[in-house]
Amino acid sequence: MRPPELSKVEYFAGTWTWEGDIKPSPTSSGGKLTMIERNEWMDGRFFLTMHSEFKGPMGSGSGMAYMGYDTSRKVYTYDEFNSTGEAQHSTGTVDGDIWTWNGEQHIGGNTSKTRLTMKRLSPTTYTFKFEMSSDGNNWSTVMDGKATKER
């Protein structure tokens, strides 16, 4: 049986354009990010598949992600893999118009906590902020911006 919580994931179905600002950091000089995300339901409608193509200060690439809902843990799930070799596994919650995704990222032998906050502004736009923390208490904004639904 399909969990009713998946009806909230429907918002992300379709084609989205992301425009963001990557903040300067020890691993990046910062700059603009653009991304096209094409999202559609897998057969059965338990997982939204998300195909992305992006351009940023570190170059161009592509990614594949899956968004769903884990009924036993009562959290949304997001698993992404991209052409730069990164893998992101996050769990999410939604409170009104705000989605919060928490995960971990492993870079160069170091593990950082990650948090992506998405605020729904309308049926076709949301803002986002991606943050990282080494201790889970002090957060630094890595990127922020806006996504717009094309269709």
C-alpha positions as CSV (number, residue, x, y, z in Angstrom):
1,M,0.0,0.0,0.0
2,R,1.3,3.4,-1.0
3,P,1.8,5.7,2.1
4,P,-0.2,8.9,2.0
5,E,2.9,10.9,2.9
6,L,4.1,10.4,-0.7
7,S,1.4,12.9,-1.9
8,K,3.7,15.7,-0.6
9,V,6.5,14.5,-2.8
10,E,4.3,15.1,-5.8
11,Y,5.2,18.8,-5.5
12,F,8.7,18.0,-6.8
13,A,7.5,16.1,-9.9
14,G,8.2,17.9,-13.2
15,T,11.1,19.9,-14.6
16,W,12.8,22.4,-12.3
17,T,15.6,24.9,-12.9
18,W,17.9,25.7,-10.0
19,E,19.9,29.0,-9.8
20,G,22.2,29.3,-6.8
21,D,25.2,30.9,-5.3
22,I,28.0,28.7,-4.0
23,K,29.8,30.5,-1.2
24,P,33.7,30.6,-1.2
25,S,35.2,27.9,1.0
26,P,38.5,26.1,1.4
27,T,37.5,23.7,-1.4
28,S,35.8,26.2,-3.8
29,S,36.3,29.7,-4.9
30,G,32.5,30.1,-5.0
31,G,30.3,31.2,-7.9
32,K,27.1,30.6,-9.7
33,L,25.4,27.2,-10.0
34,T,22.7,26.3,-12.5
35,M,20.9,23.0,-12.6
36,I,18.1,21.4,-14.6
37,E,16.2,18.6,-12.7
38,R,13.8,16.3,-14.5
39,N,11.7,14.4,-11.9
40,E,9.2,11.7,-12.5
41,W,7.6,8.8,-10.6
42,M,8.9,5.3,-11.0
43,D,6.3,2.6,-11.7
44,G,4.2,2.1,-8.6
45,R,4.7,5.7,-7.5
46,F,6.8,4.9,-4.4
47,F,9.9,6.8,-5.5
48,L,10.4,10.0,-7.5
49,T,13.4,9.6,-9.8
50,M,15.4,12.8,-10.3
51,H,17.8,13.3,-13.2
52,S,19.9,16.4,-13.0
53,E,22.5,18.3,-15.2
54,F,24.5,21.0,-13.5
55,K,27.1,23.7,-14.2
56,G,29.1,25.5,-11.5
57,P,32.5,26.8,-10.6
58,M,33.9,23.2,-10.4
59,G,32.6,22.3,-13.9
60,S,29.7,20.5,-15.3
61,G,28.1,17.2,-14.4
62,S,25.0,15.1,-13.9
63,G,23.3,13.3,-11.1
64,M,20.6,10.7,-10.3
65,A,18.5,10.8,-7.1
66,Y,15.6,9.0,-5.6
67,M,13.1,10.6,-3.2
68,G,10.6,8.5,-1.2
69,Y,9.2,7.8,2.2
70,D,10.3,5.3,4.9
71,T,7.1,4.2,6.7
72,S,9.1,2.4,9.5
73,R,11.2,5.4,10.4
74,K,8.5,8.0,9.4
75,V,10.9,10.1,7.4
76,Y,11.3,11.1,3.8
77,T,14.4,9.7,2.0
78,Y,16.7,11.1,-0.6
79,D,19.6,9.3,-2.1
80,E,21.8,11.0,-4.7
81,F,24.7,9.9,-6.8
82,N,26.6,12.3,-9.2
83,S,29.3,12.3,-11.9
84,T,31.8,13.9,-9.5
85,G,31.8,10.7,-7.4
86,E,29.7,12.2,-4.6
87,A,26.9,10.2,-2.9
88,Q,24.4,11.9,-0.6
89,H,22.0,10.1,1.7
90,S,19.5,12.2,3.6
91,T,16.4,11.9,5.6
92,G,13.8,14.6,5.6
93,T,10.8,16.1,7.3
94,V,8.2,18.6,6.2
95,D,6.5,21.2,8.4
96,G,4.0,23.3,6.5
97,D,6.0,24.8,3.5
98,I,9.4,24.0,4.9
99,W,11.3,20.8,4.0
100,T,14.4,20.0,6.0
101,W,16.9,17.3,4.8
102,N,19.7,16.1,7.1
103,G,22.5,13.8,6.0
104,E,26.3,13.3,6.0
105,Q,28.9,14.0,3.4
106,H,32.3,12.3,3.2
107,I,35.0,14.4,1.6
108,G,38.8,13.7,1.7
109,G,38.5,11.4,4.7
110,N,36.4,13.9,6.7
111,T,32.7,13.6,7.5
112,S,30.5,16.6,7.7
113,K,26.8,16.9,8.6
114,T,24.6,18.4,5.9
115,R,21.3,20.2,6.0
116,L,19.2,21.3,3.0
117,T,16.3,23.6,3.8
118,M,13.7,24.2,1.1
119,K,10.9,26.7,1.5
120,R,7.9,26.4,-0.8
121,L,6.9,29.9,-2.0
122,S,4.3,28.8,-4.6
123,P,3.3,25.8,-6.6
124,T,6.2,26.6,-9.0
125,T,8.9,28.1,-6.8
126,Y,10.9,27.4,-3.7
127,T,14.1,28.7,-2.1
128,F,16.9,26.5,-0.9
129,K,19.8,26.7,1.5
130,F,22.5,24.0,1.8
131,E,24.6,24.0,5.0
132,M,27.4,21.9,6.4
133,S,28.7,21.4,9.9
134,S,31.6,19.5,11.4
135,D,29.9,19.2,14.8
136,G,26.2,19.5,14.1
137,N,25.9,22.7,16.1
138,N,27.8,25.4,14.0
139,W,26.5,25.6,10.5
140,S,28.0,27.3,7.4
141,T,26.0,28.1,4.3
142,V,27.6,26.4,1.3
143,M,24.9,27.4,-1.2
144,D,21.6,29.1,-1.5
145,G,19.2,30.0,-4.3
146,K,15.8,29.5,-5.9
147,A,14.2,26.7,-7.9
148,T,11.5,27.3,-10.5
149,K,9.2,24.7,-12.0
150,E,9.1,24.8,-15.8
151,R,6.4,22.2,-16.4
